[in-house]
């Protein structure tokens, strides 16, 4: 299926910096709770991410990530996830996060 460029623009993908990461023991599958700063226009949003296989809590704080910021909030157990952090599945079917390879401001939009 192909989509138009206008369809692509409906998905608002932004870069942000993880400012806080916590264990999420209530999650059905191993996951972390993340708080991501998307800059002045969007602010800090929270999410859960099943990324425990590749990342520790300590290495996540300060990491730049990409996320969809215009999905509706989703209840994940006792936690409300406000954005969808993006990644690729590796050969073991575990998530590897997407990060920009150059410095861009928090809140910069994927184009």
Backbone torsions as a table, in degrees:
resi	resn	phi	psi	omega
1	UNK	NA	134.7	175.0
2	UNK	-104.3	154.4	176.2
3	UNK	-126.2	163.4	177.2
4	UNK	-85.9	164.6	176.2
5	UNK	-61.6	-36.1	177.1
6	UNK	-61.2	-37.2	176.3
7	UNK	-63.7	-43.4	178.3
8	UNK	-58.5	-41.7	-177.8
9	UNK	-66.3	-17.9	177.7
10	UNK	-68.2	-25.1	178.7
11	UNK	-90.0	112.9	-175.8
12	UNK	-93.5	98.7	-178.4
13	UNK	-103.6	122.9	-176.6
14	UNK	-126.2	160.5	174.7
15	UNK	-100.5	144.0	177.5
16	UNK	-149.4	172.9	179.5
17	UNK	-114.2	129.1	176.9
18	UNK	-70.5	122.3	-178.5
19	UNK	-102.5	-20.4	-179.6
20	UNK	-153.0	143.3	176.7
21	UNK	-140.1	133.9	-179.0
22	UNK	-134.3	156.2	171.0
23	UNK	-60.9	153.6	177.4
24	UNK	-131.6	71.8	-174.2
25	UNK	-65.1	-21.1	-178.9
26	UNK	-79.5	-12.1	-178.3
27	UNK	-66.8	147.4	178.5
28	UNK	-65.3	-41.4	176.9
29	UNK	-113.3	151.6	-178.4
30	UNK	-52.3	127.9	-176.3
31	UNK	-154.6	165.4	173.0
32	UNK	-117.7	154.4	166.9
33	UNK	-93.6	132.5	-179.2
34	UNK	-125.0	144.7	169.8
35	UNK	-116.2	125.0	-173.3
36	UNK	-121.9	127.3	178.4
37	UNK	-89.1	116.2	178.4
38	UNK	-103.1	16.0	177.1
39	UNK	87.5	-176.5	-172.8
40	UNK	-59.5	-39.8	-174.9
41	UNK	-68.0	-33.6	-174.8
42	UNK	-112.9	-37.0	-179.7
43	UNK	86.3	-163.4	-179.9
44	UNK	-92.1	130.5	178.5
45	UNK	-122.5	153.6	179.9
46	UNK	-111.0	154.7	-179.8
47	UNK	-156.7	165.4	169.3
48	UNK	-114.5	148.3	-177.4
49	UNK	-144.6	133.6	178.4
50	UNK	-87.7	74.5	-174.0
51	UNK	-127.9	22.0	-174.7
52	UNK	-69.6	-19.0	-177.9
53	UNK	-73.1	-32.1	-174.4
54	UNK	-108.7	-15.0	-171.3
55	UNK	-132.5	143.3	171.5
56	UNK	-98.7	161.4	178.3
57	UNK	-58.4	-41.0	-176.8
58	UNK	-65.0	-40.4	-178.0
59	UNK	-77.5	-16.2	179.8
60	UNK	-75.6	-36.7	-178.7
61	UNK	-64.2	123.2	-177.4
62	UNK	96.6	-10.7	-179.2
63	UNK	-74.2	138.2	175.9
64	UNK	-87.9	132.6	-178.8
65	UNK	-137.2	164.2	175.5
66	UNK	-110.4	145.2	-178.5
67	UNK	-151.9	151.5	170.4
68	UNK	-81.5	123.0	-174.9
69	UNK	-106.3	-0.6	-177.2
70	UNK	-116.3	24.6	167.7
71	UNK	-83.5	154.2	174.7
72	UNK	-69.1	153.4	176.9
73	UNK	-56.6	147.3	-178.6
74	UNK	-128.5	132.4	176.7
75	UNK	-76.6	122.6	176.6
76	UNK	-122.5	94.9	-173.0
77	UNK	60.1	-130.1	-179.3
78	UNK	-86.0	10.2	-171.5
79	UNK	-118.9	141.5	175.0
80	UNK	-99.3	120.5	177.2
81	UNK	-94.6	124.6	-174.2
82	UNK	-100.7	-18.8	180.0
83	UNK	-139.2	164.0	176.1
84	UNK	-111.2	108.3	178.1
85	UNK	-73.3	137.1	-171.8
86	UNK	-102.6	146.9	176.9
87	UNK	-163.0	177.3	177.3
88	UNK	-114.0	149.5	175.0
89	UNK	-83.5	133.3	176.9
90	UNK	-89.4	-171.0	-177.6
91	UNK	-65.3	-22.4	178.6
92	UNK	-93.4	8.5	-179.5
93	UNK	64.9	34.9	175.3
94	UNK	-116.9	153.7	-171.0
95	UNK	-83.5	132.7	171.9
96	UNK	-113.1	120.1	-174.8
97	UNK	-66.8	151.5	174.7
98	UNK	-92.4	131.9	177.9
99	UNK	-136.5	143.5	174.1
100	UNK	-67.8	146.9	-179.4
101	UNK	-94.0	-2.2	173.7
102	UNK	-129.2	162.8	-178.6
103	UNK	-74.1	123.8	173.6
104	UNK	-133.5	153.5	-178.0
105	UNK	-70.7	149.8	172.6
106	UNK	-55.1	135.6	-179.4
107	UNK	94.3	-7.7	178.4
108	UNK	-59.8	139.0	-176.4
109	UNK	-95.3	139.2	173.3
110	UNK	-67.3	132.5	-179.3
111	UNK	-130.1	NA	NA
